[in-house]
Amino acid sequence: MDKLALGMLSRYLENMTVELQPETGRLAQEEIKLGHARSMDDLVLLAVKTLQDRRTPGQSCETPTPRKPRQNLADFLLDLPFAGSDLDLERHSDNPQSVEL
């Protein structure tokens, strides 16, 4: 987006009203109360800058972050959402029983 278009968009959004879900509003107010932001505008600006900082140079907003391929079930279970759930992934040895033929 060029500077002219960005400036026009900025002026258009300057006095924007945004409706938040009740839980989102509560979380936002909590962050302001904790001093992580001075105002709702400051909080939104901080969130946008954080998202921008996470993107790698040249990565567009539409480009999803590539995920590392999972090699096996253990990788899957050790990654989110299972990470930290203390799953026991040790394979227990089989106890073979003798069978008479």
VEXDREN-2710 file (C-alpha; in Angstrom, 1 decimal):
% VEXDREN-2710
k/r/px/py/pz
1/MET/0.0/0.0/0.0
2/ASP/1.5/3.3/-1.0
3/LYS/1.8/6.3/1.4
4/LEU/-1.1/8.2/-0.2
5/ALA/-3.5/5.3/0.2
6/LEU/-2.2/4.6/3.7
7/GLY/-2.8/8.3/4.7
8/MET/-6.4/8.2/3.3
9/LEU/-7.1/5.0/5.1
10/SER/-5.7/6.4/8.3
11/ARG/-7.9/9.5/8.1
12/TYR/-10.9/7.3/7.4
13/LEU/-10.2/5.1/10.4
14/GLU/-9.3/7.9/12.7
15/ASN/-12.6/8.1/14.6
16/MET/-13.7/4.5/14.0
17/THR/-16.1/2.8/16.4
18/VAL/-15.5/-0.9/17.1
19/GLU/-17.8/-3.2/18.9
20/LEU/-16.1/-5.9/21.0
21/GLN/-17.5/-9.1/22.3
22/PRO/-18.0/-8.8/26.1
23/GLU/-15.1/-11.2/26.9
24/THR/-12.8/-9.3/24.5
25/GLY/-13.8/-6.0/26.1
26/ARG/-13.2/-7.4/29.6
27/LEU/-9.7/-8.7/28.6
28/ALA/-8.9/-5.3/27.0
29/GLN/-10.0/-3.4/30.1
30/GLU/-8.0/-5.7/32.3
31/GLU/-4.8/-5.1/30.2
32/ILE/-5.3/-1.3/30.5
33/LYS/-6.0/-1.6/34.3
34/LEU/-2.8/-3.6/34.7
35/GLY/-0.9/-0.8/33.0
36/HIS/0.1/-2.7/29.8
37/ALA/-1.6/0.0/27.8
38/ARG/-2.8/3.6/28.5
39/SER/-6.0/3.4/26.5
40/MET/-7.9/1.2/24.1
41/ASP/-6.2/2.9/21.2
42/ASP/-2.8/2.3/22.8
43/LEU/-3.8/-1.4/23.3
44/VAL/-4.9/-1.8/19.7
45/LEU/-1.7/-0.1/18.4
46/LEU/0.4/-2.4/20.6
47/ALA/-1.4/-5.5/19.3
48/VAL/-1.0/-4.4/15.6
49/LYS/2.7/-3.7/16.1
50/THR/3.2/-7.0/17.9
51/LEU/1.6/-8.8/14.9
52/GLN/3.8/-6.8/12.5
53/ASP/7.0/-7.7/14.5
54/ARG/6.1/-11.4/14.3
55/ARG/6.0/-11.4/10.5
56/THR/9.2/-12.1/8.7
57/PRO/10.4/-9.4/6.2
58/GLY/8.5/-9.8/3.0
59/GLN/5.7/-11.9/4.4
60/SER/2.3/-10.5/3.6
61/CYS/-0.7/-10.7/5.9
62/GLU/-2.4/-13.3/3.6
63/THR/0.6/-15.7/3.8
64/PRO/0.1/-18.1/6.6
65/THR/3.1/-19.0/8.7
66/PRO/4.4/-22.4/7.5
67/ARG/4.2/-25.2/10.0
68/LYS/7.0/-27.6/10.4
69/PRO/5.9/-31.0/9.1
70/ARG/5.3/-33.6/11.8
71/GLN/7.4/-36.6/11.5
72/ASN/5.4/-39.0/13.8
73/LEU/2.7/-39.3/16.4
74/ALA/5.1/-38.4/19.2
75/ASP/5.9/-35.0/17.5
76/PHE/2.1/-34.4/17.2
77/LEU/1.5/-35.2/20.8
78/LEU/4.4/-33.1/22.1
79/ASP/3.2/-30.0/20.1
80/LEU/0.3/-27.7/21.0
81/PRO/-2.4/-28.3/22.1
82/PHE/-0.9/-31.3/24.0
83/ALA/2.3/-29.7/25.0
84/GLY/2.7/-29.6/28.8
85/SER/0.1/-32.2/29.4
86/ASP/2.6/-34.7/30.8
87/LEU/1.7/-37.4/28.4
88/ASP/3.7/-40.6/28.9
89/LEU/5.0/-41.5/25.5
90/GLU/7.3/-44.3/26.6
91/ARG/6.6/-47.5/24.7
92/HIS/6.2/-50.4/27.1
93/SER/7.8/-53.5/26.0
94/ASP/5.6/-56.4/25.0
95/ASN/5.6/-59.5/27.1
96/PRO/5.6/-62.3/24.6
97/GLN/3.9/-65.4/25.7
98/SER/5.0/-68.8/24.5
99/VAL/2.4/-70.6/22.5
100/GLU/2.5/-74.4/21.9
101/LEU/1.8/-75.4/18.4
END
